[in-house]
Amino acid sequence: MDIQTIGRYMVVGGIIITLIGGMLMLFGRLPILSNLGKLPGDIRIENGRFSFFFPVVSSILISIILTIIINIVLRFINRQ
C-alpha cells in the first residue's frame, strides 16, 4: 500500500468523522433526544464525592432504533 492510498483513506476517514460530529451536534438540539440519559430505568447514584451513571434504558432504546435503521438500509441494498 503506497502513501497516496493511505492519505486517501485518512481524508475519507476525516470526512466521515466530521459528518458524524455534525450530526451529533444537530441531534443534540432535538428535544426528543435531550431526554436520553434521564429515562426511567437509567441508573444514577450520587453520594458525596462519588457518582455513578449507567444509562440502561437509554442504551436499549438506542440499540433498538439503530437495529431498525440498519435493517431498513440493508433491505434496500439487497433489493438491487
GUBA-684060 format. One record per atom (N, C-alpha, C): chain; residue number from 1; residue in one letter; x, z, y. Coordinates in steps of 0.02 Angstrom, whole numbers, plus 50000, padded with zeros to 5 digits. Each point is the difference from the previous one (the first is absolute). Last residue first. Example, Ala and Ser with C-alpha at 12.3 -4.5 7.8 and 13.67 -1.06 7.14 Angstrom:
BEGIN
   mol   seq   type      xx      zz      yy
     A     2      S   50642   50354   49888
     A     2      S   50042   50003   50059
     A     2      S   49961   50037   50055
     A     1      A   50015   49996   49714
     A     1      A   49955   50000   50059
     A     1      A   50045   50000   50060
***
This chain:
BEGIN
   mol   seq   type      xx      zz      yy
     A    80      Q   48433   49752   49766
     A    80      Q   50028   49933   50012
     A    80      Q   50036   49973   49942
     A    79      R   49903   50223   50012
     A    79      R   49949   49948   49996
     A    79      R   50030   49930   50004
     A    78      N   50124   50213   50026
     A    78      N   49993   49973   49931
     A    78      N   49947   49946   49994
     A    77      I   50037   50115   50208
     A    77      I   50062   49965   49982
     A    77      I   49993   49967   49932
     A    76      F   49824   50137   50080
     A    76      F   50004   49939   50039
     A    76      F   50062   49960   49982
     A    75      R   49975   50209   49898
     A    75      R   49948   49954   49976
     A    75      R   50000   49935   50039
     A    74      L   50145   50173   50070
     A    74      L   50022   49970   49937
     A    74      L   49948   49953   49971
     A    73      V   49944   50125   50194
     A    73      V   50052   49951   50015
     A    73      V   50023   49965   49937
     A    72      I   49847   50176   49974
     A    72      I   49968   49943   50034
     A    72      I   50051   49946   50014
     A    71      N   50081   50202   49911
     A    71      N   49961   49963   49950
     A    71      N   49966   49939   50031
     A    70      I   50115   50148   50144
     A    70      I   50047   49962   49958
     A    70      I   49963   49960   49947
     A    69      I   49872   50144   50137
     A    69      I   50028   49945   50039
     A    69      I   50047   49957   49958
     A    68      I   49911   50196   49901
     A    68      I   49947   49950   50012
     A    68      I   50028   49940   50037
     A    67      T   50144   50182   49971
     A    67      T   49985   49968   49935
     A    67      T   49948   49946   50008
     A    66      L   50049   50136   50187
     A    66      L   50053   49951   49987
     A    66      L   49990   49964   49933
     A    65      I   49848   50173   50055
     A    65      I   49994   49944   50047
     A    65      I   50053   49947   49988
     A    64      I   50012   50200   49873
     A    64      I   49940   49960   49982
     A    64      I   49993   49940   50045
     A    63      S   50171   50153   50052
     A    63      S   50014   49966   49937
     A    63      S   49942   49955   49979
     A    62      I   49973   50142   50186
     A    62      I   50045   49944   50017
     A    62      I   50015   49960   49937
     A    61      L   49876   50196   49968
     A    61      L   49961   49951   50038
     A    61      L   50042   49939   50018
     A    60      I   50107   50183   49897
     A    60      I   49955   49967   49953
     A    60      I   49960   49946   50035
     A    59      S   50136   50135   50133
     A    59      S   50041   49957   49957
     A    59      S   49957   49962   49950
     A    58      S   49897   50161   50137
     A    58      S   50020   49942   50040
     A    58      S   50042   49952   49959
     A    57      V   49938   50204   49902
     A    57      V   49943   49956   50006
     A    57      V   50017   49938   50041
     A    56      V   50172   50164   49976
     A    56      V   49977   49977   49935
     A    56      V   49945   49948   50008
     A    55      P   50197   50102   50156
     A    55      P   49936   49965   50010
     A    55      P   49974   49968   49935
     A    54      F   50163   50214   50080
     A    54      F   49997   49950   49948
     A    54      F   49932   49966   50003
     A    53      F   50175   50191   50135
     A    53      F   49945   49953   50007
     A    53      F   50005   49948   49945
     A    52      F   50104   50256   50103
     A    52      F   49999   49953   49945
     A    52      F   49939   49956   50008
     A    51      S   50169   50197   50139
     A    51      S   49940   49958   49998
     A    51      S   50008   49949   49944
     A    50      F   50118   50245   50117
     A    50      F   49992   49954   49944
     A    50      F   49937   49959   50008
     A    49      R   50070   50184   50143
     A    49      R   50049   49946   50008
     A    49      R   49993   49946   49947
     A    48      G   49793   50144   50023
     A    48      G   50059   50018   50040
     A    48      G   50046   49940   50010
     A    47      N   49826   49932   49854
     A    47      N   50010   50072   49998
     A    47      N   50065   50017   50037
     A    46      E   49816   49791   49909
     A    46      E   50043   50020   50055
     A    46      E   50004   50076   50001
     A    45      I   49909   49774   49843
     A    45      I   50015   50072   49999
     A    45      I   50048   50014   50057
     A    44      R   49827   49794   49892
     A    44      R   50041   50021   50058
     A    44      R   50007   50076   49998
     A    43      I   49897   49770   49850
     A    43      I   50026   50069   49997
     A    43      I   50045   50013   50060
     A    42      D   49776   49837   49949
     A    42      D   50070   49997   50018
     A    42      D   50026   50071   50006
     A    41      G   49772   49966   49961
     A    41      G   50039   49990   49940
     A    41      G   50074   49990   50013
     A    40      P   49822   49930   50182
     A    40      P   49991   50057   49954
     A    40      P   50036   49986   49935
     A    39      L   50101   49882   50216
     A    39      L   49941   49996   49957
     A    39      L   49992   50063   49958
     A    38      K   50174   49920   50162
     A    38      K   49956   50055   50020
     A    38      K   49937   50002   49958
     A    37      G   50170   49833   49979
     A    37      G   50040   50061   50002
     A    37      G   49959   50060   50021
     A    36      L   49909   49773   50079
     A    36      L   50041   50006   49940
     A    36      L   50046   50060   50008
     A    35      N   49849   49919   50172
     A    35      N   49980   50057   49959
     A    35      N   50041   50007   49936
     A    34      S   50020   49819   50159
     A    34      S   50028   50060   50030
     A    34      S   49981   50063   49960
     A    33      L   49924   49771   49956
     A    33      L   50063   50020   49968
     A    33      L   50030   50063   50030
     A    32      I   49801   49905   50088
     A    32      I   49987   50014   49929
     A    32      I   50063   50027   49967
     A    31      P   50003   49924   50228
     A    31      P   49972   50067   49992
     A    31      P   49987   50018   49926
     A    30      L   50197   49836   50098
     A    30      L   49932   49995   49974
     A    30      L   49972   50070   49987
     A    29      R   50228   49952   50069
     A    29      R   49952   50007   50055
     A    29      R   49927   49995   49977
     A    28      G   50191   49970   49856
     A    28      G   50000   50069   50023
     A    28      G   49951   50012   50056
     A    27      F   50045   49782   49910
     A    27      F   49955   50039   49958
     A    27      F   49997   50072   50022
     A    26      L   50151   49855   50109
     A    26      L   49931   49982   50016
     A    26      L   49950   50041   49959
     A    25      M   50229   50030   49958
     A    25      M   49985   50023   50068
     A    25      M   49929   49984   50019
     A    24      L   50079   49920   49794
     A    24      L   49991   50073   49998
     A    24      L   49985   50028   50070
     A    23      M   50052   49772   49981
     A    23      M   49935   50013   49971
     A    23      M   49987   50075   49997
     A    22      G   50211   49931   50074
     A    22      G   49948   49983   50049
     A    22      G   49931   50014   49973
     A    21      G   50182   50028   49853
     A    21      G   50001   50051   50053
     A    21      G   49947   49987   50053
     A    20      I   50031   49838   49833
     A    20      I   49970   50060   49970
     A    20      I   49997   50056   50052
     A    19      L   50111   49803   50062
     A    19      L   49928   49989   49994
     A    19      L   49965   50061   49972
     A    18      T   50235   50005   50011
     A    18      T   49971   50001   50067
     A    18      T   49925   49991   49998
     A    17      I   50120   49978   49799
     A    17      I   49999   50070   50021
     A    17      I   49969   50007   50070
     A    16      I   50034   49782   49919
     A    16      I   49947   50034   49961
     A    16      I   49995   50073   50020
     A    15      I   50173   49874   50095
     A    15      I   49935   49977   50026
     A    15      I   49943   50035   49964
     A    14      G   50218   50040   49922
     A    14      G   49990   50030   50066
     A    14      G   49933   49981   50030
     A    13      G   50067   49897   49798
     A    13      G   49984   50071   49989
     A    13      G   49987   50036   50065
     A    12      V   50073   49778   50013
     A    12      V   49932   50002   49973
     A    12      V   49979   50073   49988
     A    11      V   50222   49966   50065
     A    11      V   49954   49982   50055
     A    11      V   49928   50004   49977
     A    10      M   50166   50034   49838
     A    10      M   49998   50056   50046
     A    10      M   49954   49986   50059
     A     9      Y   50039   49828   49842
     A     9      Y   49962   50054   49970
     A     9      Y   49994   50060   50048
     A     8      R   50137   49823   50066
     A     8      R   49929   49980   50002
     A     8      R   49956   50055   49971
     A     7      G   50233   50031   49988
     A     7      G   49976   50005   50069
     A     7      G   49927   49982   50006
     A     6      I   50108   49967   49793
     A     6      I   49991   50072   50013
     A     6      I   49973   50011   50071
     A     5      T   50057   49782   49944
     A     5      T   49941   50021   49963
     A     5      T   49986   50074   50011
     A     4      Q   50196   49911   50093
     A     4      Q   49940   49974   50034
     A     4      Q   49936   50021   49965
     A     3      I   50215   50053   49904
     A     3      I   49983   50041   50058
     A     3      I   49937   49976   50036
     A     2      D   50024   49942   49737
     A     2      D   50043   49995   50059
     A     2      D   49973   50042   50058
     A     1      M   49994   50010   49719
     A     1      M   49957   50000   50058
     A     1      M   50045   50000   50062
***
